[in-house]
Amino acid sequence: MQEARRLFAMEVARPEDEIDMARAALLVAGEEYPQLSVELYLARLDQIAEEVKDRLADETAPPVVLAEILDTLYQRRGFHGNREAFYDPRNSFLNDVLDRYTGIPLTLGMVLLEVGWRLGLPLEGVTFPAHFLVRYRGSALRLLIDPYDSGKMYLQDEAQALLDRTYGGMVRVQDAHMAVASRRYMLTRLLNNLKSVYTNVGDHARALAAVDRLLILAPRVPSDVRLRGMLLAHLGRYDEAATQLEQYLVLAPRSADAGRIRSMVADLKSGRPPEGGDLPGSEGRMG
């Protein structure tokens, strides 16, 4: 586990355009699967790209390449959204997605992006709320691709209709919803999904592992610093929990819960289980 985490930290410390997103995502999975071969699964992505290339022969027009990628992934390979068990943590492990051909919007989007990038396509992730999308940024046309719905394509001005499916018309599309998703953003979203799944089922050790890696990506996010302290307390690691929660108070001294956190810190330093240490639920929708 420690080796996978060390390698993850090294990967995400690179400049944004040098981060190997698939490798980093597989290193996340490597803590759950200690025997996982990262190179084997990277080769799996290479193989899919080569399969597409073989079918294209000498065709290089980007729209044709995109169509062949979607056909290969969703028709020939059978990738599909996991509607039966959306909150199964395996949907957030890239090796499982490649083995089982199913996942959530984000991880299916990662597969699409990685294959497209290998073939030189102008694809990018989109910071769409709740339901991750991929954008094809062609010279004359921009399309939104839903990796969870068999690669269905939409014009960019249809984004509101997509958002309405989740929020029933209560949320309007904003520029922030359509921004380019960086590799760090996608890895953060992946770990937030795992954090939510494990927190909601009370798996404190795995939730802590997800938060630890979120803090590698962004060490000063107060909500994650606070949650790490809460998880450490639930695991009986009181000294570490007190130190972590004190760090939270430094980062957010005027937070609404500052008084309660100070009381918790006093309890923890006295070796007592803290009162009012319930963990927060899922922070928003997965996807």
C-alpha positions in Angstrom: 0.0 0.0 0.0 2.7 2.5 0.9 4.5 1.9 -2.4 1.4 2.6 -4.4 0.8 5.8 -2.4 4.4 6.9 -2.8 4.2 6.4 -6.6 0.9 8.1 -6.7 2.4 11.1 -4.9 5.3 11.2 -7.3 2.9 11.0 -10.3 0.6 13.9 -9.3 3.6 16.0 -8.3 4.4 16.3 -12.0 3.4 19.4 -14.1 -0.3 19.0 -15.1 0.4 18.1 -18.7 2.9 15.5 -17.7 0.6 13.6 -15.3 -0.2 10.1 -16.6 -3.8 10.1 -15.5 -4.4 6.4 -16.1 -1.3 5.4 -14.2 -2.3 7.6 -11.3 -5.8 6.1 -11.3 -4.4 2.6 -11.3 -2.1 3.6 -8.4 -5.3 4.6 -6.5 -6.6 1.1 -7.1 -3.2 -0.4 -6.1 -4.0 0.3 -2.5 -7.1 -1.9 -2.7 -5.3 -4.5 -4.9 -1.7 -4.8 -3.8 -0.8 -7.3 -6.5 -2.2 -5.1 -9.3 0.1 -4.6 -12.3 -0.2 -1.0 -13.4 1.7 -1.8 -16.6 -0.6 -4.6 -17.6 -3.6 -2.3 -17.5 -1.9 0.5 -19.3 -1.1 -2.1 -22.0 -4.8 -2.9 -22.0 -5.6 0.7 -23.0 -2.8 0.6 -25.6 -4.4 -2.6 -27.0 -7.8 -0.9 -27.3 -6.2 2.0 -29.1 -4.4 -0.4 -31.5 -7.6 -2.2 -32.2 -9.3 1.1 -33.2 -6.2 2.0 -35.3 -6.3 -1.3 -37.2 -10.0 -0.9 -38.1 -9.3 2.6 -39.3 -6.6 1.5 -41.7 -5.3 4.8 -43.2 -8.3 6.9 -42.1 -7.2 9.8 -39.9 -10.1 12.3 -40.0 -10.9 13.0 -36.3 -14.7 12.6 -36.5 -14.2 9.1 -38.1 -11.6 8.2 -35.5 -14.0 9.3 -32.7 -16.9 7.2 -34.2 -14.6 4.1 -34.4 -13.5 4.6 -30.8 -17.1 4.8 -29.6 -18.1 1.8 -31.6 -15.1 -0.2 -30.3 -15.7 0.7 -26.7 -19.5 0.4 -26.5 -20.5 -2.0 -29.2 -17.5 -4.3 -29.7 -16.1 -4.3 -26.2 -19.5 -3.7 -24.4 -18.5 -1.0 -21.9 -21.6 0.3 -20.2 -22.8 2.3 -17.2 -23.3 0.4 -14.0 -26.9 1.2 -13.3 -27.5 -1.9 -11.1 -24.8 -1.0 -8.6 -23.8 2.6 -9.1 -22.2 2.9 -5.6 -20.1 -0.2 -5.9 -16.6 1.1 -5.1 -15.2 -1.1 -8.0 -16.8 1.4 -10.4 -14.1 3.8 -9.2 -11.1 1.5 -9.7 -9.8 1.7 -13.3 -8.6 -1.9 -13.3 -12.1 -3.1 -12.4 -13.7 -1.0 -15.0 -11.4 -2.4 -17.7 -12.0 -6.0 -16.4 -15.7 -5.7 -15.9 -16.5 -3.3 -18.8 -18.7 -1.2 -16.5 -18.3 1.9 -14.3 -19.6 5.3 -13.5 -19.5 8.4 -15.8 -16.0 9.5 -14.5 -14.2 6.2 -14.9 -15.8 5.4 -18.3 -14.9 8.9 -19.3 -11.3 8.2 -18.3 -11.2 5.1 -20.5 -12.6 7.1 -23.4 -10.1 10.0 -22.9 -7.1 7.6 -22.6 -7.9 5.8 -25.8 -8.7 9.0 -27.6 -5.5 10.7 -26.5 -3.5 7.6 -27.7 -5.0 8.3 -31.1 -4.4 12.0 -31.1 -8.0 13.1 -30.7 -8.8 16.5 -29.3 -10.8 15.2 -26.3 -11.1 16.7 -22.8 -13.0 16.1 -19.7 -15.7 18.5 -18.7 -16.4 19.7 -15.1 -20.1 18.9 -15.5 -21.8 18.5 -12.1 -22.9 15.0 -11.0 -22.5 13.4 -14.4 -19.0 13.6 -15.9 -18.9 14.3 -19.6 -16.2 14.3 -22.3 -15.9 17.0 -25.0 -14.7 16.6 -28.5 -13.2 19.9 -29.5 -13.0 19.8 -33.3 -11.9 22.6 -35.6 -15.5 23.2 -36.7 -17.6 21.4 -34.2 -17.7 20.8 -30.4 -19.6 17.8 -29.1 -20.4 16.6 -25.6 -20.1 12.8 -25.2 -21.9 10.9 -22.4 -19.5 8.1 -21.5 -22.2 6.5 -19.2 -24.8 6.3 -22.0 -22.9 4.3 -24.6 -21.0 7.4 -25.8 -24.2 9.3 -26.9 -23.3 12.7 -28.4 -24.9 16.1 -27.9 -24.3 19.5 -29.2 -22.8 21.8 -26.6 -26.0 23.9 -26.4 -27.9 20.8 -25.3 -26.0 20.8 -21.9 -29.0 22.3 -20.1 -31.2 19.3 -21.0 -28.5 17.0 -19.7 -28.4 18.9 -16.4 -32.2 18.9 -16.1 -32.1 15.1 -16.0 -30.3 15.2 -12.7 -31.6 18.4 -11.1 -35.1 18.6 -12.7 -34.7 22.1 -14.0 -33.6 23.5 -10.7 -30.0 24.2 -11.7 -28.9 26.4 -14.7 -25.8 25.6 -16.7 -22.9 27.9 -15.7 -19.5 28.5 -17.3 -17.9 26.6 -14.4 -20.0 23.5 -15.4 -18.4 23.5 -18.8 -14.8 24.1 -17.9 -12.0 21.8 -19.0 -11.3 19.1 -16.3 -7.7 18.9 -15.5 -6.1 15.6 -14.8 -5.8 16.6 -11.1 -9.5 17.6 -11.1 -10.4 14.1 -12.5 -8.2 12.3 -9.9 -9.7 14.5 -7.2 -13.2 13.6 -8.4 -12.3 9.9 -8.4 -11.1 10.0 -4.8 -14.1 12.1 -3.7 -16.3 9.4 -5.1 -14.4 6.7 -3.1 -14.5 9.0 0.0 -18.3 9.3 -0.3 -18.9 5.6 -0.8 -16.7 4.5 2.1 -17.9 7.2 4.5 -21.5 6.4 3.8 -21.1 2.7 4.6 -18.9 3.4 7.7 -15.7 1.9 6.3 -13.5 4.4 8.1 -10.1 2.9 7.2 -10.8 3.0 3.4 -12.4 6.4 3.7 -9.2 7.6 5.5 -7.1 6.2 2.6 -9.1 8.2 0.1 -8.8 11.4 2.2 -5.1 10.9 2.6 -4.7 10.9 -1.1 -7.0 13.8 -1.6 -4.7 15.7 0.8 -1.7 14.7 -1.4 -3.4 16.5 -4.3 -4.5 19.5 -2.2 -3.1 19.6 1.4 -5.0 22.6 2.7 -8.7 21.8 1.9 -10.4 22.4 5.3 -13.2 19.9 4.8 -10.8 17.1 4.0 -8.5 18.1 6.9 -11.5 18.0 9.2 -12.8 14.7 7.9 -9.4 13.1 8.3 -9.4 14.1 11.9 -12.9 12.7 12.4 -11.9 9.4 10.7 -8.8 9.1 12.9 -10.9 9.6 16.0 -13.4 6.9 14.8 -10.4 4.6 14.3 -9.2 5.2 17.9 -6.1 7.2 16.8 -6.8 10.0 19.2 -3.5 11.8 19.3 -3.3 12.0 15.5 -7.0 13.0 15.4 -6.4 15.9 17.8 -3.4 17.2 15.8 -5.4 17.0 12.6 -8.4 18.8 14.0 -6.1 21.5 15.4 -4.8 21.9 11.9 -8.4 22.4 10.7 -8.9 25.1 13.2 -5.8 26.9 11.9 -7.2 26.7 8.3 -10.7 27.6 9.3 -10.7 29.5 12.6 -14.0 31.2 12.1 -15.9 28.1 10.8 -19.4 27.5 12.2 -18.2 24.3 14.0 -15.0 25.7 15.5 -16.4 25.6 19.1 -17.5 22.0 18.7 -14.2 21.0 17.2 -12.3 22.6 20.1 -14.3 20.6 22.5 -13.5 17.4 20.5 -9.8 18.2 20.6 -10.0 18.6 24.4 -11.7 15.2 24.7 -9.2 13.6 22.3 -6.2 14.9 24.3 -7.8 13.5 27.4 -8.1 10.1 25.8 -11.9 10.3 25.7 -14.1 9.4 22.8 -15.2 12.8 21.4 -18.8 13.8 21.6 -20.5 15.1 18.5 -18.0 13.4 16.2 -20.5 12.1 13.6 -19.1 11.9 10.2 -20.6 14.0 7.4 -22.5 12.2 4.7 -21.8 12.2 1.0 -20.8 15.6 -0.3 -22.9 15.8 -3.4 -23.7 13.3 -6.1 -21.2 10.9 -7.5 -20.3 10.8 -11.1 
